[in-house]
């Protein structure tokens, strides 16, 4: 798989996994939040170079990962305390956004993987669910989505934290997402091509 990467791959930064000429580490913000962020990540996402959750973890000291593997029961038992937590996940009856939240749980995976993770982890099923509305504008992403509400994990975290703590938290994370996407695409030599294609389509309304 093209996006598969290991942290010790020659010529890549061991921290951000980008090629050294495009390393994002010097430009990483440090965004301190009151809210703890728990990212429940499918194990396949942990080695993908297109995984934006890993970049979020580099910028957010208050973020931790719980990787979902072939032992869902073990993962469920190893989850940290979730008292007062809420899950960022679609729902027919989403909870209202609180003024503050001790822990925000975010699922990192494809839509199919995400649904399976929530189903297989009982400790997540009883959490209130929070939803984000459709993005206000199109943005360039590393992976396309067919959902109007679709976002990368980094975008979702940024916007959710913005709802909880304001633009001072969300803005540097959204800038980080844009910077990261640009660097990855330039490292692949396809940035101009992707940007031109994006600009040709950006005027179209979201369907």
Buried (B, 14 or more C-beta within 10 A) or exposed (E): EEBEBEEEEEEBBEBBBBBEEBBBEEEBBEBEBEBBBBBBBBEBBBBBBBBBBBBBBBBBEBBEBBBBEEEBEEBBEEBEEBEEBBBBBBEEEBEEEEEEBBBBBBBBBEEEBBBBBBEBBEBBEEBBBBBBEEBEEBBBBBEEEEEEEBBBBBBBBBBBBBBBBEEEBBBBBBEBBEBBBBBBBBBBEEBEEBEEEEEEEEEEEEE
